[in-house]
Amino acid sequence: MGPPPALDGEPDGGRVLLVSPAAASAKPLMQGLRDGGWEVVRYRTVREGIRALGAPGLGPPAFDIIVWDQADGPPADAAGRCRALATVSRRPLLVLASPQHTAGDRANVLNGGADGVLGIPVAWPELLAELRALMRRRPPPAHVNPNPDDWLRVGPLAVSVARREVRLDEVPIPFTLREFDLLHYLAANHDRAVTRPMALDAVWGYDAPASPATVDVYIGYLRRKLAPGAPRVAIATVRGVGYMLTAPPSDPAAH
């Protein structure tokens, strides 16, 4: 892609959260963005990026914009992970699509919450102009940063990434780090089936020494901890597919 040219007029700047699994692709992106006046922090997976977005210690605002580099091709459940990023960050999300992306893949990430898609290789003037355009369209500051009081709610279940806390009927429930990440992923995609490979990729990472059976084990842990909320919230098995977090609507006649 080459280094960005010197531009006259509107200056670049801001803090970019870059999700890029491949170092070969991430290195020139990081260098080019820094040369263009942007501060860049790279994470290998969406899961790591979500943790960073929800970490209170980073201070407000932690990041101004998110760039997800999909140079290796369209990942599994790209739309679901776009939704997860959008839920946590409330920041503009730009996806860099590889030549392997079809028109359907590009539409999929846009429908999942991405604010823009650029094809790779992309010209630096176009990339920097797109970043500036997304920055202009970002929400007012009062709505940009994750608020510790903003909870992702599914029936009686409430999940806060900022606090890394789970409540069931407003009662806190302890979860391990991995349990929390898996529950948050299910909650961000509630009422949608999540396959075991999708969960492994999003929660354990691309090259983690884990298997589909690992997901089954952790689903068992989650079910036991969510048991007091059943059947108002539950993790259903979708045969031949995976799992789905559901919260059936309450029956007014039952009250």
Secondary structure as the mmCIF struct_conf table of DSSP 4:
data_model
#
loop_
_struct_conf.conf_type_id
_struct_conf.id
_struct_conf.beg_label_comp_id
_struct_conf.beg_label_asym_id
_struct_conf.beg_label_seq_id
_struct_conf.end_label_comp_id
_struct_conf.end_label_asym_id
_struct_conf.end_label_seq_id
HELX_LH_PP_P HELX_LH_PP_P1 PRO A 3 ALA A 6
BEND BEND1 GLY A 9 GLU A 10
HELX_LH_PP_P HELX_LH_PP_P2 PRO A 11 ASP A 12
STRN STRN1 GLY A 14 VAL A 19
BEND BEND2 PRO A 21 PRO A 21
HELX_RH_AL_P HELX_RH_AL_P1 ALA A 23 ASP A 35
TURN_TY1_P TURN_TY1_P1 GLY A 36 GLY A 37
STRN STRN2 TRP A 38 TYR A 43
BEND BEND3 ARG A 44 THR A 45
HELX_RH_AL_P HELX_RH_AL_P2 VAL A 46 LEU A 53
TURN_TY1_P TURN_TY1_P2 GLY A 54 GLY A 54
HELX_RH_3T_P HELX_RH_3T_P1 PRO A 56 LEU A 58
BEND BEND4 PRO A 60 ALA A 62
BEND BEND5 ASP A 64 ASP A 64
STRN STRN3 ILE A 65 GLN A 70
TURN_TY1_P TURN_TY1_P3 ALA A 71 ASP A 72
HELX_LH_PP_P HELX_LH_PP_P3 PRO A 74 PRO A 75
TURN_TY1_P TURN_TY1_P4 ALA A 76 ASP A 77
HELX_RH_AL_P HELX_RH_AL_P3 ALA A 78 SER A 89
BEND BEND6 ARG A 91 ARG A 91
STRN STRN4 LEU A 93 ALA A 97
TURN_TY1_P TURN_TY1_P5 PRO A 99 GLN A 100
HELX_RH_AL_P HELX_RH_AL_P4 ALA A 103 ASN A 111
TURN_TY1_P TURN_TY1_P6 GLY A 112 GLY A 113
BEND BEND7 ASP A 115 ASP A 115
STRN STRN5 GLY A 116 GLY A 119
BEND BEND8 ILE A 120 PRO A 121
HELX_RH_AL_P HELX_RH_AL_P5 TRP A 124 ARG A 137
BEND BEND9 ARG A 138 ARG A 138
HELX_LH_PP_P HELX_LH_PP_P4 PRO A 139 PRO A 140
HELX_RH_3T_P HELX_RH_3T_P2 PRO A 141 HIS A 143
TURN_TY1_P TURN_TY1_P7 VAL A 144 VAL A 144
BEND BEND10 ASN A 145 ASN A 145
HELX_LH_PP_P HELX_LH_PP_P5 PRO A 146 ASN A 147
TURN_TY1_P TURN_TY1_P8 PRO A 148 ASP A 149
STRN STRN6 LEU A 152 VAL A 154
TURN_TY1_P TURN_TY1_P9 GLY A 155 PRO A 156
STRN STRN7 LEU A 157 SER A 160
TURN_TY1_P TURN_TY1_P10 VAL A 161 ARG A 164
STRN STRN8 GLU A 165 LEU A 168
TURN_TY1_P TURN_TY1_P11 ASP A 169 GLU A 170
STRN STRN9 VAL A 171 ILE A 173
HELX_RH_AL_P HELX_RH_AL_P6 LEU A 177 ALA A 188
TURN_TY1_P TURN_TY1_P12 ASN A 189 ASP A 191
BEND BEND11 ARG A 192 ARG A 192
STRN STRN10 VAL A 194 THR A 195
HELX_RH_AL_P HELX_RH_AL_P7 ARG A 196 ALA A 199
HELX_RH_PI_P HELX_RH_PI_P1 LEU A 200 TRP A 204
TURN_TY1_P TURN_TY1_P13 TYR A 206 ASP A 207
BEND BEND12 PRO A 209 PRO A 209
HELX_RH_AL_P HELX_RH_AL_P8 PRO A 212 LEU A 226
HELX_RH_3T_P HELX_RH_3T_P3 ALA A 227 GLY A 229
TURN_TY1_P TURN_TY1_P14 ALA A 230 ARG A 232
BEND BEND13 VAL A 233 VAL A 233
STRN STRN11 ALA A 234 VAL A 238
TURN_TY1_P TURN_TY1_P15 ARG A 239 VAL A 241
STRN STRN12 GLY A 242 THR A 246
HELX_LH_PP_P HELX_LH_PP_P6 PRO A 248 SER A 250
HELX_RH_3T_P HELX_RH_3T_P4 PRO A 252 ALA A 254
#
